[in-house]
Amino acid sequence: MLALADQMQDSMGALAQTLLYAVIPLFLILIYLLTKTVIDRSARSISYMKVFGYHDREISRLYIRSISITVLVSLVACLPILVFALDLIVQLMMSEYSGNLELWVAPQTYVVEVLIGAATYAVVAILHMRRIRRVPLALAMKVQE
């Protein structure tokens, strides 16, 4: 069993790094599109806030902070679900092997996952702060259909 574990670590170790490099851009794009939708739908409200004297920094804090809290809570809340799904996949994958192969995830892996997710979201938040600054005041004055 120890030899099997060593062989799997040698075989799958590089694959895990490759998946990490492939998933980060996907996460970045997904979070960007989701948060862009929220900000685009709130463009008129953002414009009204500018008309009423709010500064871009205050508006950014209002929108970006709430989205940030939601993203970070989702990252942490989804960890047990992801580990459960991964455990099922490993059980299905290893069902033909004799012996009991159990999935073990190092505790520091959870911390690294949340840190990578938070850093990726920070890039998206910076992009959206610029986007909020560019919402025109004239949008508040347009006739709403």
N, CA, C and O atoms as a GROMACS GRO file, in nm:
protein
  580
    1MET      N    1   0.083  -0.119   0.000
    1MET     CA    2   0.000   0.000   0.000
    1MET      C    3   0.087   0.126   0.000
    1MET      O    4   0.054   0.226  -0.063
    2LEU      N    5   0.198   0.118   0.071
    2LEU     CA    6   0.288   0.233   0.075
    2LEU      C    7   0.350   0.259  -0.062
    2LEU      O    8   0.365   0.374  -0.104
    3ALA      N    9   0.385   0.150  -0.132
    3ALA     CA   10   0.440   0.165  -0.266
    3ALA      C   11   0.335   0.224  -0.362
    3ALA      O   12   0.368   0.306  -0.448
    4LEU      N   13   0.210   0.182  -0.346
    4LEU     CA   14   0.102   0.236  -0.428
    4LEU      C   15   0.082   0.385  -0.400
    4LEU      O   16   0.063   0.464  -0.493
    5ALA      N   17   0.088   0.422  -0.274
    5ALA     CA   18   0.072   0.564  -0.238
    5ALA      C   19   0.187   0.647  -0.296
    5ALA      O   20   0.165   0.757  -0.346
    6ASP      N   21   0.309   0.595  -0.288
    6ASP     CA   22   0.424   0.666  -0.345
    6ASP      C   23   0.410   0.681  -0.496
    6ASP      O   24   0.438   0.788  -0.551
    7GLN      N   25   0.367   0.574  -0.562
    7GLN     CA   26   0.351   0.579  -0.707
    7GLN      C   27   0.242   0.680  -0.746
    7GLN      O   28   0.258   0.754  -0.843
    8MET      N   29   0.132   0.682  -0.672
    8MET     CA   30   0.024   0.777  -0.703
    8MET      C   31   0.071   0.921  -0.679
    8MET      O   32   0.036   1.011  -0.755
    9GLN      N   33   0.150   0.941  -0.574
    9GLN     CA   34   0.201   1.075  -0.548
    9GLN      C   35   0.293   1.119  -0.662
    9GLN      O   36   0.286   1.234  -0.706
   10ASP      N   37   0.378   1.029  -0.709
   10ASP     CA   38   0.466   1.062  -0.821
   10ASP      C   39   0.388   1.086  -0.949
   10ASP      O   40   0.420   1.177  -1.026
   11SER      N   41   0.285   1.006  -0.973
   11SER     CA   42   0.208   1.018  -1.096
   11SER      C   43   0.114   1.138  -1.095
   11SER      O   44   0.100   1.207  -1.196
   12MET      N   45   0.050   1.162  -0.984
   12MET     CA   46  -0.056   1.263  -0.978
   12MET      C   47  -0.006   1.399  -0.926
   12MET      O   48  -0.078   1.498  -0.938
   13GLY      N   49   0.113   1.405  -0.869
   13GLY     CA   50   0.161   1.531  -0.812
   13GLY      C   51   0.171   1.642  -0.915
   13GLY      O   52   0.126   1.754  -0.889
   14ALA      N   53   0.227   1.613  -1.030
   14ALA     CA   54   0.240   1.714  -1.135
   14ALA      C   55   0.103   1.751  -1.194
   14ALA      O   56   0.081   1.864  -1.235
   15LEU      N   57   0.014   1.655  -1.196
   15LEU     CA   58  -0.120   1.681  -1.247
   15LEU      C   59  -0.194   1.782  -1.159
   15LEU      O   60  -0.269   1.866  -1.209
   16ALA      N   61  -0.174   1.771  -1.029
   16ALA     CA   62  -0.239   1.865  -0.938
   16ALA      C   63  -0.190   2.007  -0.963
   16ALA      O   64  -0.271   2.100  -0.962
   17GLN      N   65  -0.061   2.026  -0.984
   17GLN     CA   66  -0.008   2.159  -1.013
   17GLN      C   67  -0.064   2.212  -1.145
   17GLN      O   68  -0.099   2.330  -1.156
   18THR      N   69  -0.072   2.126  -1.245
   18THR     CA   70  -0.125   2.166  -1.375
   18THR      C   71  -0.271   2.208  -1.362
   18THR      O   72  -0.313   2.309  -1.420
   19LEU      N   73  -0.349   2.132  -1.287
   19LEU     CA   74  -0.489   2.167  -1.265
   19LEU      C   75  -0.501   2.301  -1.193
   19LEU      O   76  -0.590   2.380  -1.223
   20LEU      N   77  -0.413   2.324  -1.098
   20LEU     CA   78  -0.416   2.452  -1.026
   20LEU      C   79  -0.395   2.568  -1.121
   20LEU      O   80  -0.466   2.668  -1.114
   21TYR      N   81  -0.298   2.556  -1.210
   21TYR     CA   82  -0.270   2.664  -1.306
   21TYR      C   83  -0.382   2.679  -1.409
   21TYR      O   84  -0.399   2.786  -1.467
   22ALA      N   85  -0.458   2.574  -1.433
   22ALA     CA   86  -0.569   2.583  -1.527
   22ALA      C   87  -0.695   2.638  -1.461
   22ALA      O   88  -0.775   2.706  -1.526
   23VAL      N   89  -0.713   2.612  -1.333
   23VAL     CA   90  -0.836   2.650  -1.265
   23VAL      C   91  -0.834   2.797  -1.221
   23VAL      O   92  -0.939   2.860  -1.215
   24ILE      N   93  -0.718   2.851  -1.190
   24ILE     CA   94  -0.711   2.990  -1.145
   24ILE      C   95  -0.766   3.086  -1.250
   24ILE      O   96  -0.847   3.172  -1.215
   25PRO      N   97  -0.727   3.077  -1.377
   25PRO     CA   98  -0.789   3.167  -1.477
   25PRO      C   99  -0.940   3.144  -1.491
   25PRO      O  100  -1.014   3.240  -1.512
   26LEU      N  101  -0.984   3.020  -1.481
   26LEU     CA  102  -1.128   2.993  -1.489
   26LEU      C  103  -1.202   3.059  -1.372
   26LEU      O  104  -1.308   3.118  -1.391
   27PHE      N  105  -1.146   3.049  -1.252
   27PHE     CA  106  -1.205   3.112  -1.135
   27PHE      C  107  -1.207   3.263  -1.152
   27PHE      O  108  -1.305   3.329  -1.118
   28LEU      N  109  -1.099   3.318  -1.204
   28LEU     CA  110  -1.090   3.462  -1.226
   28LEU      C  111  -1.199   3.509  -1.323
   28LEU      O  112  -1.266   3.608  -1.297
   29ILE      N  113  -1.215   3.438  -1.432
   29ILE     CA  114  -1.317   3.474  -1.532
   29ILE      C  115  -1.457   3.460  -1.474
   29ILE      O  116  -1.541   3.548  -1.494
   30LEU      N  117  -1.484   3.351  -1.404
   30LEU     CA  118  -1.616   3.327  -1.348
   30LEU      C  119  -1.652   3.435  -1.245
   30LEU      O  120  -1.762   3.491  -1.251
   31ILE      N  121  -1.563   3.464  -1.154
   31ILE     CA  122  -1.590   3.566  -1.052
   31ILE      C  123  -1.604   3.703  -1.118
   31ILE      O  124  -1.689   3.782  -1.078
   32TYR      N  125  -1.522   3.731  -1.218
   32TYR     CA  126  -1.531   3.860  -1.287
   32TYR      C  127  -1.668   3.876  -1.352
   32TYR      O  128  -1.731   3.981  -1.339
   33LEU      N  129  -1.713   3.774  -1.422
   33LEU     CA  130  -1.843   3.784  -1.490
   33LEU      C  131  -1.959   3.795  -1.392
   33LEU      O  132  -2.054   3.869  -1.416
   34LEU      N  133  -1.952   3.721  -1.283
   34LEU     CA  134  -2.060   3.729  -1.184
   34LEU      C  135  -2.066   3.867  -1.119
   34LEU      O  136  -2.174   3.925  -1.105
   35THR      N  137  -1.952   3.918  -1.079
   35THR     CA  138  -1.951   4.049  -1.014
   35THR      C  139  -1.978   4.161  -1.114
   35THR      O  140  -2.036   4.263  -1.077
   36LYS      N  141  -1.938   4.142  -1.238
   36LYS     CA  142  -1.967   4.241  -1.343
   36LYS      C  143  -2.118   4.252  -1.363
   36LYS      O  144  -2.170   4.362  -1.382
   37THR      N  145  -2.186   4.141  -1.358
   37THR     CA  146  -2.331   4.140  -1.372
   37THR      C  147  -2.397   4.220  -1.260
   37THR      O  148  -2.490   4.298  -1.284
   38VAL      N  149  -2.349   4.202  -1.138
   38VAL     CA  150  -2.405   4.276  -1.025
   38VAL      C  151  -2.383   4.426  -1.043
   38VAL      O  152  -2.474   4.505  -1.021
   39ILE      N  153  -2.264   4.464  -1.083
   39ILE     CA  154  -2.233   4.606  -1.098
   39ILE      C  155  -2.307   4.665  -1.219
   39ILE      O  156  -2.354   4.778  -1.211
   40ASP      N  157  -2.317   4.592  -1.328
   40ASP     CA  158  -2.390   4.642  -1.444
   40ASP      C  159  -2.538   4.664  -1.413
   40ASP      O  160  -2.599   4.761  -1.458
   41ARG      N  161  -2.595   4.573  -1.336
   41ARG     CA  162  -2.737   4.588  -1.301
   41ARG      C  163  -2.758   4.702  -1.202
   41ARG      O  164  -2.868   4.755  -1.190
   42SER      N  165  -2.652   4.739  -1.132
   42SER     CA  166  -2.662   4.848  -1.035
   42SER      C  167  -2.609   4.979  -1.088
   42SER      O  168  -2.593   5.074  -1.012
   43ALA      N  169  -2.581   4.988  -1.217
   43ALA     CA  170  -2.520   5.108  -1.274
   43ALA      C  171  -2.606   5.232  -1.251
   43ALA      O  172  -2.553   5.339  -1.218
   44ARG      N  173  -2.736   5.220  -1.266
   44ARG     CA  174  -2.824   5.334  -1.245
   44ARG      C  175  -2.820   5.378  -1.098
   44ARG      O  176  -2.815   5.498  -1.069
   45SER      N  177  -2.820   5.284  -1.006
   45SER     CA  178  -2.812   5.317  -0.864
   45SER      C  179  -2.679   5.383  -0.831
   45SER      O  180  -2.673   5.478  -0.752
   46ILE      N  181  -2.573   5.334  -0.891
   46ILE     CA  182  -2.442   5.393  -0.870
   46ILE      C  183  -2.441   5.536  -0.922
   46ILE      O  184  -2.385   5.626  -0.858
   47SER      N  185  -2.502   5.558  -1.035
   47SER     CA  186  -2.510   5.691  -1.092
   47SER      C  187  -2.590   5.784  -1.001
   47SER      O  188  -2.551   5.899  -0.980
   48TYR      N  189  -2.702   5.736  -0.946
   48TYR     CA  190  -2.781   5.815  -0.852
   48TYR      C  191  -2.697   5.852  -0.730
   48TYR      O  192  -2.703   5.965  -0.681
   49MET      N  193  -2.621   5.756  -0.681
   49MET     CA  194  -2.537   5.784  -0.564
   49MET      C  195  -2.435   5.894  -0.594
   49MET      O  196  -2.405   5.977  -0.508
   50LYS      N  197  -2.382   5.893  -0.715
   50LYS     CA  198  -2.288   5.998  -0.754
   50LYS      C  199  -2.358   6.133  -0.760
   50LYS      O  200  -2.301   6.234  -0.718
   51VAL      N  201  -2.480   6.135  -0.811
   51VAL     CA  202  -2.556   6.260  -0.818
   51VAL      C  203  -2.582   6.314  -0.677
   51VAL      O  204  -2.576   6.435  -0.655
   52PHE      N  205  -2.609   6.225  -0.583
   52PHE     CA  206  -2.639   6.267  -0.446
   52PHE      C  207  -2.514   6.299  -0.364
   52PHE      O  208  -2.525   6.329  -0.245
   53GLY      N  209  -2.396   6.292  -0.426
   53GLY     CA  210  -2.276   6.338  -0.360
   53GLY      C  211  -2.185   6.232  -0.301
   53GLY      O  212  -2.087   6.265  -0.234
   54TYR      N  213  -2.216   6.108  -0.323
   54TYR     CA  214  -2.125   6.003  -0.273
   54TYR      C  215  -1.999   6.003  -0.360
   54TYR      O  216  -2.005   6.028  -0.480
   55HIS      N  217  -1.887   5.975  -0.297
   55HIS     CA  218  -1.761   5.966  -0.370
   55HIS      C  219  -1.744   5.825  -0.423
   55HIS      O  220  -1.805   5.730  -0.374
   56ASP      N  221  -1.660   5.814  -0.526
   56ASP     CA  222  -1.636   5.682  -0.586
   56ASP      C  223  -1.586   5.581  -0.483
   56ASP      O  224  -1.622   5.464  -0.487
   57ARG      N  225  -1.504   5.628  -0.390
   57ARG     CA  226  -1.449   5.539  -0.289
   57ARG      C  227  -1.561   5.484  -0.200
   57ARG      O  228  -1.558   5.366  -0.165
   58GLU      N  229  -1.657   5.567  -0.163
   58GLU     CA  230  -1.768   5.522  -0.078
   58GLU      C  231  -1.856   5.423  -0.154
   58GLU      O  232  -1.901   5.323  -0.098
   59ILE      N  233  -1.881   5.451  -0.279
   59ILE     CA  234  -1.963   5.362  -0.360
   59ILE      C  235  -1.892   5.227  -0.379
   59ILE      O  236  -1.954   5.121  -0.370
   60SER      N  237  -1.762   5.234  -0.406
   60SER     CA  238  -1.685   5.110  -0.422
   60SER      C  239  -1.690   5.028  -0.294
   60SER      O  240  -1.708   4.906  -0.299
   61ARG      N  241  -1.674   5.093  -0.182
   61ARG     CA  242  -1.680   5.020  -0.055
   61ARG      C  243  -1.816   4.953  -0.037
   61ARG      O  244  -1.824   4.838   0.008
   62LEU      N  245  -1.920   5.024  -0.071
   62LEU     CA  246  -2.054   4.969  -0.054
   62LEU      C  247  -2.075   4.844  -0.138
   62LEU      O  248  -2.123   4.743  -0.088
   63TYR      N  249  -2.038   4.849  -0.265
   63TYR     CA  250  -2.060   4.736  -0.355
   63TYR      C  251  -1.952   4.629  -0.341
   63TYR      O  252  -1.983   4.510  -0.329
   64ILE      N  253  -1.828   4.671  -0.343
   64ILE     CA  254  -1.718   4.574  -0.341
   64ILE      C  255  -1.712   4.501  -0.207
   64ILE      O  256  -1.684   4.381  -0.205
   65ARG      N  257  -1.738   4.568  -0.098
   65ARG     CA  258  -1.732   4.503   0.033
   65ARG      C  259  -1.836   4.393   0.045
   65ARG      O  260  -1.805   4.284   0.093
   66SER      N  261  -1.959   4.419   0.002
   66SER     CA  262  -2.063   4.317   0.014
   66SER      C  263  -2.032   4.197  -0.077
   66SER      O  264  -2.053   4.082  -0.038
   67ILE      N  265  -1.983   4.225  -0.195
   67ILE     CA  266  -1.947   4.115  -0.286
   67ILE      C  267  -1.828   4.038  -0.230
   67ILE      O  268  -1.824   3.915  -0.239
   68SER      N  269  -1.732   4.108  -0.173
   68SER     CA  270  -1.612   4.043  -0.116
   68SER      C  271  -1.650   3.950  -0.002
   68SER      O  272  -1.600   3.838   0.006
   69ILE      N  273  -1.738   3.996   0.085
   69ILE     CA  274  -1.780   3.911   0.198
   69ILE      C  275  -1.849   3.786   0.144
   69ILE      O  276  -1.826   3.676   0.194
   70THR      N  277  -1.933   3.802   0.044
   70THR     CA  278  -2.003   3.688  -0.014
   70THR      C  279  -1.905   3.588  -0.076
   70THR      O  280  -1.920   3.467  -0.057
   71VAL      N  281  -1.807   3.639  -0.149
   71VAL     CA  282  -1.708   3.549  -0.213
   71VAL      C  283  -1.627   3.475  -0.108
   71VAL      O  284  -1.607   3.354  -0.121
   72LEU      N  285  -1.579   3.544  -0.005
   72LEU     CA  286  -1.496   3.480   0.096
   72LEU      C  287  -1.576   3.378   0.178
   72LEU      O  288  -1.524   3.271   0.210
   73VAL      N  289  -1.700   3.410   0.211
   73VAL     CA  290  -1.783   3.313   0.284
   73VAL      C  291  -1.810   3.191   0.196
   73VAL      O  292  -1.811   3.078   0.245
   74SER      N  293  -1.832   3.213   0.068
   74SER     CA  294  -1.854   3.101  -0.024
   74SER      C  295  -1.732   3.012  -0.036
   74SER      O  296  -1.743   2.889  -0.040
   75LEU      N  297  -1.614   3.074  -0.040
   75LEU     CA  298  -1.491   2.995  -0.049
   75LEU      C  299  -1.478   2.902   0.072
   75LEU      O  300  -1.445   2.784   0.057
   76VAL      N  301  -1.503   2.955   0.190
   76VAL     CA  302  -1.489   2.875   0.312
   76VAL      C  303  -1.602   2.774   0.324
   76VAL      O  304  -1.579   2.659   0.363
   77ALA      N  305  -1.724   2.814   0.290
   77ALA     CA  306  -1.839   2.724   0.304
   77ALA      C  307  -1.835   2.608   0.205
   77ALA      O  308  -1.889   2.501   0.234
   78CYS      N  309  -1.772   2.628   0.092
   78CYS     CA  310  -1.768   2.523  -0.010
   78CYS      C  311  -1.658   2.419   0.014
   78CYS      O  312  -1.658   2.314  -0.051
   79LEU      N  313  -1.568   2.445   0.106
   79LEU     CA  314  -1.460   2.350   0.131
   79LEU      C  315  -1.511   2.211   0.170
   79LEU      O  316  -1.466   2.113   0.111
   80PRO      N  317  -1.603   2.198   0.265
   80PRO     CA  318  -1.652   2.063   0.298
   80PRO      C  319  -1.722   1.995   0.180
   80PRO      O  320  -1.710   1.874   0.163
   81ILE      N  321  -1.794   2.070   0.101
   81ILE     CA  322  -1.863   2.014  -0.015
   81ILE      C  323  -1.761   1.962  -0.116
   81ILE      O  324  -1.778   1.854  -0.172
   82LEU      N  325  -1.656   2.041  -0.140
   82LEU     CA  326  -1.552   1.999  -0.234
   82LEU      C  327  -1.479   1.874  -0.186
   82LEU      O  328  -1.451   1.785  -0.266
   83VAL      N  329  -1.447   1.868  -0.058
   83VAL     CA  330  -1.378   1.752  -0.004
   83VAL      C  331  -1.467   1.629  -0.014
   83VAL      O  332  -1.420   1.520  -0.046
   84PHE      N  333  -1.595   1.644   0.014
   84PHE     CA  334  -1.688   1.532   0.004
   84PHE      C  335  -1.696   1.482  -0.141
   84PHE      O  336  -1.692   1.362  -0.165
   85ALA      N  337  -1.708   1.575  -0.236
   85ALA     CA  338  -1.715   1.537  -0.378
   85ALA      C  339  -1.585   1.470  -0.422
   85ALA      O  340  -1.589   1.370  -0.494
   86LEU      N  341  -1.473   1.523  -0.380
   86LEU     CA  342  -1.344   1.464  -0.415
   86LEU      C  343  -1.330   1.325  -0.355
   86LEU      O  344  -1.276   1.235  -0.419
   87ASP      N  345  -1.380   1.307  -0.233
   87ASP     CA  346  -1.375   1.176  -0.168
   87ASP      C  347  -1.459   1.075  -0.247
   87ASP      O  348  -1.417   0.960  -0.264
   88LEU      N  349  -1.576   1.116  -0.294
   88LEU     CA  350  -1.658   1.026  -0.376
   88LEU      C  351  -1.588   0.989  -0.506
   88LEU      O  352  -1.591   0.874  -0.549
   89ILE      N  353  -1.525   1.087  -0.569
   89ILE     CA  354  -1.454   1.061  -0.694
   89ILE      C  355  -1.340   0.963  -0.672
   89ILE      O  356  -1.320   0.871  -0.751
   90VAL      N  357  -1.264   0.982  -0.564
   90VAL     CA  358  -1.152   0.891  -0.534
   90VAL      C  359  -1.206   0.751  -0.504
   90VAL      O  360  -1.147   0.652  -0.549
   91GLN      N  361  -1.315   0.741  -0.431
   91GLN     CA  362  -1.373   0.609  -0.403
   91GLN      C  363  -1.416   0.539  -0.531
   91GLN      O  364  -1.391   0.419  -0.547
   92LEU      N  365  -1.479   0.611  -0.622
   92LEU     CA  366  -1.519   0.551  -0.749
   92LEU      C  367  -1.398   0.513  -0.833
   92LEU      O  368  -1.396   0.408  -0.897
   93MET      N  369  -1.297   0.598  -0.832
   93MET     CA  370  -1.178   0.574  -0.911
   93MET      C  371  -1.100   0.452  -0.861
   93MET      O  372  -1.044   0.376  -0.940
   94MET      N  373  -1.098   0.435  -0.731
   94MET     CA  374  -1.017   0.329  -0.670
   94MET      C  375  -1.097   0.206  -0.631
   94MET      O  376  -1.047   0.120  -0.557
   95SER      N  377  -1.220   0.195  -0.678
   95SER     CA  378  -1.306   0.083  -0.637
   95SER      C  379  -1.254  -0.052  -0.685
   95SER      O  380  -1.284  -0.155  -0.625
   96GLU      N  381  -1.177  -0.053  -0.791
   96GLU     CA  382  -1.124  -0.178  -0.844
   96GLU      C  383  -0.998  -0.226  -0.771
   96GLU      O  384  -0.958  -0.341  -0.784
   97TYR      N  385  -0.936  -0.138  -0.695
   97TYR     CA  386  -0.816  -0.176  -0.621
   97TYR      C  387  -0.854  -0.249  -0.494
   97TYR      O  388  -0.953  -0.216  -0.429
   98SER      N  389  -0.772  -0.348  -0.459
   98SER     CA  390  -0.796  -0.415  -0.331
   98SER      C  391  -0.730  -0.331  -0.222
   98SER      O  392  -0.621  -0.276  -0.242
   99GLY      N  393  -0.793  -0.323  -0.110
   99GLY     CA  394  -0.740  -0.242  -0.001
   99GLY      C  395  -0.828  -0.120   0.020
   99GLY      O  396  -0.918  -0.090  -0.059
  100ASN      N  397  -0.800  -0.051   0.126
  100ASN     CA  398  -0.879   0.066   0.160
  100ASN      C  399  -0.794   0.190   0.136
  100ASN      O  400  -0.702   0.219   0.212
  101LEU      N  401  -0.824   0.262   0.030
  101LEU     CA  402  -0.754   0.386   0.000
  101LEU      C  403  -0.842   0.501   0.041
  101LEU      O  404  -0.952   0.519  -0.010
  102GLU      N  405  -0.792   0.580   0.134
  102GLU     CA  406  -0.871   0.689   0.188
  102GLU      C  407  -0.809   0.821   0.147
  102GLU      O  408  -0.687   0.836   0.144
  103LEU      N  409  -0.895   0.917   0.115
  103LEU     CA  410  -0.848   1.050   0.077
  103LEU      C  411  -0.812   1.127   0.203
  103LEU      O  412  -0.890   1.132   0.299
  104TRP      N  413  -0.695   1.188   0.202
  104TRP     CA  414  -0.653   1.273   0.312
  104TRP      C  415  -0.605   1.405   0.254
  104TRP      O  416  -0.520   1.408   0.165
  105VAL      N  417  -0.660   1.513   0.305
  105VAL     CA  418  -0.624   1.646   0.258
  105VAL      C  419  -0.552   1.715   0.374
  105VAL      O  420  -0.606   1.725   0.484
  106ALA      N  421  -0.431   1.762   0.347
  106ALA     CA  422  -0.353   1.830   0.450
  106ALA      C  423  -0.423   1.960   0.491
  106ALA      O  424  -0.478   2.029   0.406
  107PRO      N  425  -0.422   1.993   0.620
  107PRO     CA  426  -0.489   2.115   0.665
  107PRO      C  427  -0.439   2.242   0.598
  107PRO      O  428  -0.516   2.335   0.575
  108GLN      N  429  -0.311   2.248   0.567
  108GLN     CA  430  -0.258   2.368   0.502
  108GLN      C  431  -0.314   2.384   0.360
  108GLN      O  432  -0.311   2.494   0.305
  109THR      N  433  -0.364   2.277   0.301
  109THR     CA  434  -0.424   2.286   0.169
  109THR      C  435  -0.550   2.372   0.171
  109THR      O  436  -0.577   2.446   0.077
  110TYR      N  437  -0.627   2.362   0.280
  110TYR     CA  438  -0.746   2.446   0.293
  110TYR      C  439  -0.708   2.593   0.298
  110TYR      O  440  -0.771   2.677   0.233
  111VAL      N  441  -0.605   2.623   0.374
  111VAL     CA  442  -0.560   2.762   0.387
  111VAL      C  443  -0.510   2.814   0.252
  111VAL      O  444  -0.541   2.927   0.214
  112VAL      N  445  -0.433   2.733   0.182
  112VAL     CA  446  -0.380   2.773   0.052
  112VAL      C  447  -0.495   2.797  -0.047
  112VAL      O  448  -0.490   2.893  -0.125
  113GLU      N  449  -0.596   2.711  -0.045
  113GLU     CA  450  -0.710   2.727  -0.136
  113GLU      C  451  -0.783   2.859  -0.111
  113GLU      O  452  -0.817   2.930  -0.206
  114VAL      N  453  -0.806   2.891   0.015
  114VAL     CA  454  -0.875   3.016   0.048
  114VAL      C  455  -0.788   3.136   0.011
  114VAL      O  456  -0.838   3.235  -0.040
  115LEU      N  457  -0.657   3.127   0.037
  115LEU     CA  458  -0.567   3.238   0.003
  115LEU      C  459  -0.558   3.260  -0.148
  115LEU      O  460  -0.558   3.375  -0.193
  116ILE      N  461  -0.551   3.154  -0.225
  116ILE     CA  462  -0.547   3.168  -0.372
  116ILE      C  463  -0.679   3.228  -0.421
  116ILE      O  464  -0.679   3.316  -0.507
  117GLY      N  465  -0.790   3.181  -0.367
  117GLY     CA  466  -0.921   3.236  -0.405
  117GLY      C  467  -0.934   3.383  -0.368
  117GLY      O  468  -0.985   3.463  -0.447
  118ALA      N  469  -0.887   3.419  -0.249
  118ALA     CA  470  -0.895   3.559  -0.206
  118ALA      C  471  -0.804   3.648  -0.290
  118ALA      O  472  -0.842   3.760  -0.326
  119ALA      N  473  -0.684   3.600  -0.322
  119ALA     CA  474  -0.592   3.680  -0.404
  119ALA      C  475  -0.648   3.698  -0.545
  119ALA      O  476  -0.637   3.806  -0.604
  120THR      N  477  -0.708   3.593  -0.599
  120THR     CA  478  -0.768   3.602  -0.731
  120THR      C  479  -0.884   3.701  -0.729
  120THR      O  480  -0.900   3.781  -0.821
  121TYR      N  481  -0.965   3.695  -0.624
  121TYR     CA  482  -1.077   3.788  -0.615
  121TYR      C  483  -1.027   3.932  -0.596
  121TYR      O  484  -1.091   4.025  -0.644
  122ALA      N  485  -0.916   3.951  -0.528
  122ALA     CA  486  -0.862   4.086  -0.508
  122ALA      C  487  -0.832   4.152  -0.643
  122ALA      O  488  -0.855   4.271  -0.660
  123VAL      N  489  -0.782   4.074  -0.738
  123VAL     CA  490  -0.758   4.126  -0.873
  123VAL      C  491  -0.890   4.171  -0.936
  123VAL      O  492  -0.897   4.278  -0.996
  124VAL      N  493  -0.992   4.089  -0.921
  124VAL     CA  494  -1.123   4.122  -0.976
  124VAL      C  495  -1.180   4.247  -0.909
  124VAL      O  496  -1.239   4.332  -0.975
  125ALA      N  497  -1.164   4.257  -0.778
  125ALA     CA  498  -1.217   4.373  -0.704
  125ALA      C  499  -1.150   4.502  -0.751
  125ALA      O  500  -1.217   4.605  -0.763
  126ILE      N  501  -1.021   4.498  -0.777
  126ILE     CA  502  -0.950   4.616  -0.826
  126ILE      C  503  -1.004   4.657  -0.963
  126ILE      O  504  -1.023   4.775  -0.990
  127LEU      N  505  -1.028   4.559  -1.048
  127LEU     CA  506  -1.085   4.590  -1.180
  127LEU      C  507  -1.223   4.653  -1.168
  127LEU      O  508  -1.257   4.744  -1.243
  128HIS      N  509  -1.303   4.605  -1.074
  128HIS     CA  510  -1.438   4.659  -1.058
  128HIS      C  511  -1.438   4.796  -0.991
  128HIS      O  512  -1.530   4.875  -1.015
  129MET      N  513  -1.339   4.827  -0.911
  129MET     CA  514  -1.330   4.962  -0.855
  129MET      C  515  -1.311   5.063  -0.967
  129MET      O  516  -1.370   5.172  -0.965
  130ARG      N  517  -1.230   5.028  -1.064
  130ARG     CA  518  -1.212   5.114  -1.181
  130ARG      C  519  -1.342   5.125  -1.260
  130ARG      O  520  -1.375   5.232  -1.311
  131ARG      N  521  -1.414   5.015  -1.269
  131ARG     CA  522  -1.540   5.013  -1.344
  131ARG      C  523  -1.645   5.104  -1.278
  131ARG      O  524  -1.719   5.174  -1.346
  132ILE      N  525  -1.650   5.103  -1.145
  132ILE     CA  526  -1.745   5.187  -1.073
  132ILE      C  527  -1.711   5.335  -1.094
  132ILE      O  528  -1.801   5.417  -1.108
  133ARG      N  529  -1.583   5.367  -1.097
  133ARG     CA  530  -1.543   5.507  -1.122
  133ARG      C  531  -1.589   5.556  -1.259
  133ARG      O  532  -1.613   5.675  -1.278
  134ARG      N  533  -1.602   5.465  -1.353
  134ARG     CA  534  -1.637   5.503  -1.491
  134ARG      C  535  -1.787   5.509  -1.518
  134ARG      O  536  -1.827   5.542  -1.629
  135VAL      N  537  -1.870   5.479  -1.420
  135VAL     CA  538  -2.015   5.489  -1.439
  135VAL      C  539  -2.048   5.638  -1.452
  135VAL      O  540  -2.017   5.716  -1.362
  136PRO      N  541  -2.112   5.677  -1.562
  136PRO     CA  542  -2.137   5.821  -1.584
  136PRO      C  543  -2.253   5.874  -1.500
  136PRO      O  544  -2.347   5.802  -1.467
  137LEU      N  545  -2.243   6.003  -1.466
  137LEU     CA  546  -2.352   6.070  -1.394
  137LEU      C  547  -2.476   6.080  -1.482
  137LEU      O  548  -2.588   6.080  -1.431
  138ALA      N  549  -2.456   6.090  -1.611
  138ALA     CA  550  -2.568   6.108  -1.704
  138ALA      C  551  -2.664   5.990  -1.704
  138ALA      O  552  -2.780   6.004  -1.744
  139LEU      N  553  -2.619   5.876  -1.658
  139LEU     CA  554  -2.704   5.758  -1.656
  139LEU      C  555  -2.825   5.780  -1.564
  139LEU      O  556  -2.933   5.727  -1.589
  140ALA      N  557  -2.807   5.857  -1.458
  140ALA     CA  558  -2.916   5.885  -1.365
  140ALA      C  559  -3.021   5.973  -1.429
  140ALA      O  560  -3.138   5.969  -1.391
  141MET      N  561  -2.980   6.054  -1.526
  141MET     CA  562  -3.072   6.149  -1.586
  141MET      C  563  -3.147   6.093  -1.708
  141MET      O  564  -3.244   6.154  -1.754
  142LYS      N  565  -3.104   5.980  -1.758
  142LYS     CA  566  -3.171   5.921  -1.874
  142LYS      C  567  -3.309   5.871  -1.836
  142LYS      O  568  -3.333   5.832  -1.722
  143VAL      N  569  -3.398   5.873  -1.931
  143VAL     CA  570  -3.533   5.826  -1.910
  143VAL      C  571  -3.530   5.674  -1.899
  143VAL      O  572  -3.473   5.605  -1.984
  144GLN      N  573  -3.593   5.625  -1.792
  144GLN     CA  574  -3.596   5.480  -1.772
  144GLN      C  575  -3.719   5.423  -1.840
  144GLN      O  576  -3.830   5.472  -1.820
  145GLU      N  577  -3.699   5.321  -1.920
  145GLU     CA  578  -3.811   5.264  -1.995
  145GLU      C  579  -3.878   5.155  -1.918
  145GLU      O  580  -3.974   5.095  -1.966
   0.00000   0.00000   0.00000
